[in-house]
Amino acid sequence: MSDITVTVPDTQLIQLKEKANRLGITLADLVLLSIEAVLSRPDEDFLKTADYVVRKNAELYRRLG
């Protein structure tokens, strides 16, 4: 595992610490969970393309179904 350093405003650091405390986890765990959430979301371009393909082929899908 690698280390990174992130500079955040003091007000955000306080909010992050409070959030981690409310959740009963460490600040590091909160940051890791946030990173995992961002990385697990599909890219917006993929979602737009998938939506386009489904709409474009809706009639075909209806006939095949």
Secondary structure in CASP SS format (residue, H / E / C, confidence):
PFRMAT SS
TARGET T0000
AUTHOR 0000-0000-0000
METHOD secondary structure of the structure
MODEL  1
M C 1.00
S C 1.00
D C 1.00
I C 1.00
T C 1.00
V C 1.00
T C 1.00
V C 1.00
P C 1.00
D H 1.00
T H 1.00
Q H 1.00
L H 1.00
I H 1.00
Q H 1.00
L H 1.00
K H 1.00
E H 1.00
K H 1.00
A H 1.00
N H 1.00
R H 1.00
L H 1.00
G C 1.00
I C 1.00
T C 1.00
L H 1.00
A H 1.00
D H 1.00
L H 1.00
V H 1.00
L H 1.00
L H 1.00
S H 1.00
I H 1.00
E H 1.00
A H 1.00
V H 1.00
L H 1.00
S H 1.00
R C 1.00
P C 1.00
D C 1.00
E H 1.00
D H 1.00
F H 1.00
L H 1.00
K H 1.00
T H 1.00
A H 1.00
D H 1.00
Y H 1.00
V H 1.00
V H 1.00
R H 1.00
K H 1.00
N C 1.00
A H 1.00
E H 1.00
L H 1.00
Y H 1.00
R H 1.00
R H 1.00
L H 1.00
G C 1.00
END
